[in-house]
């Protein structure tokens, strides 16, 4: 942990400690602004947990990178016991346990309903939690929610309609190999950039575009620099929320239940938010002069074809364990698709 990070965090925590009287205090940093869905969802969590615990739990939220500026720094704080709850992505969890990168492979999850079904399976998520904890001690995976919709390719000067159009473009990615390999396979240059620096990177031309959902793009004013977007929907933006395991286990079971239920309430908000905000965000993008291209099924199939090697990369870099977890993930998807189809069949009678 950098000394500067430790000093900033310690100062902020001491400053807030004067009014502390609850039995348990949760320190919750995030790198988004006050208007972000992450911050708003944490207000849902805070309200639920503090009220349902009758004041036994206090939740202190530190937005805009006050305590840590990157997912790496924030998760290090979780491991060290400085922080208690934080949102990262499924892609970035692969930096601790490579097989979880299977969840970020392009074009596997077809829609929100299937994705939510998969991540609502507590047996599946519990197994992932156990594997992750072995590689990242004290980092307890609590839920995988939505983090702004679906990743699409958005660019500053060039409209992307085909895989060939990506060739030569510098595209911002999260610092995760699967996302970087996807850009490479399309002929682009992946450029990992921390979230707080994306706006500047786009506006100064450091990158030619980014891979984000429309809600994130508009909410963070990236559309001031972006002119084009293709709705290829190559990845579900899974927000992985992790908790300090020692803090969680230190609580009595009745307060653990409050935490779990509060996270469930937060999850409902996070999943509903992009569905609610997407339409107005697309309109805002267009009003700013942006062009949105919706590819046909055949055009989208070309993107899928050109990125098959990303799965090959994943399997070659993770071995039999990666193969096992990819198969497990694909089986979970098929199971959810069958359950949803059975629901259709009942509805259509």
Secondary structure, DSSP 8 states (H G I E B T S, - for coil): --HHHHHHHHHHHHHHHTT--SSEEEEEE-SS-TTSHHHHHHHHHHHHHHHHTTTSEEEEEE-TTSS-SSHHHHHHHHHHTS--EEEEEHHHHTTT-GGGGGGGSTT---SHHHHHHHHT-HHHHHHHHHHHHHHSTTEEEEEEEEEEEEEEEEESS----SGGGGTT-EEEE-S-HHHHHHHHHTT-EEEE--GGGHHHHHHTTSSSEEEE-HHHHHHTTGGGT--EEEEEEEEEEEEEEEEEHHHHHHS-HHHHHHHHHHHHHHHHHHHHHHHHHHHHHHHHHHHTT-EEE---HHHHHHHHHHTHHHHHHHHHHHHHHHHHHHHHHHHHHHHHHHHHHHHHHHHT-
